[in-house]
Amino acid sequence: MDLTLRFWNAYMERIGTGPWRPEGLVPRAIDHAAACVLARVDGKSPVEYLDPAGQELARRLAFVALETQPRTWDEMLRPLERQLHHQR
């Protein structure tokens, strides 16, 4: 999770705050990421490295993201952190 935040922060720093930075970039990126997760779990070409429990976790987190519409990556990662904490 730390890696995703570092990537996002570096990306946002790189594109800056100029007029080329589209409004709503973060929520659209989150929606896109959630849709990609669902496609890789339930689509025509599912990933082979997730066991059934991992598939269910990915599916559940993608649906949470699509339903709750988080506005930041921190908000997006909170459900994942809670799930991982409960599995320990």
Buried (B, 14 or more C-beta within 10 A) or exposed (E): EEEEEEEBEEEBEEEEEEEEEEEEEBBEBBBEBBBEBBBBBEEEEEEEEBEEEEBEBBBEBBBBBBEEEBEEBEBBBBBBEEEEEEEE
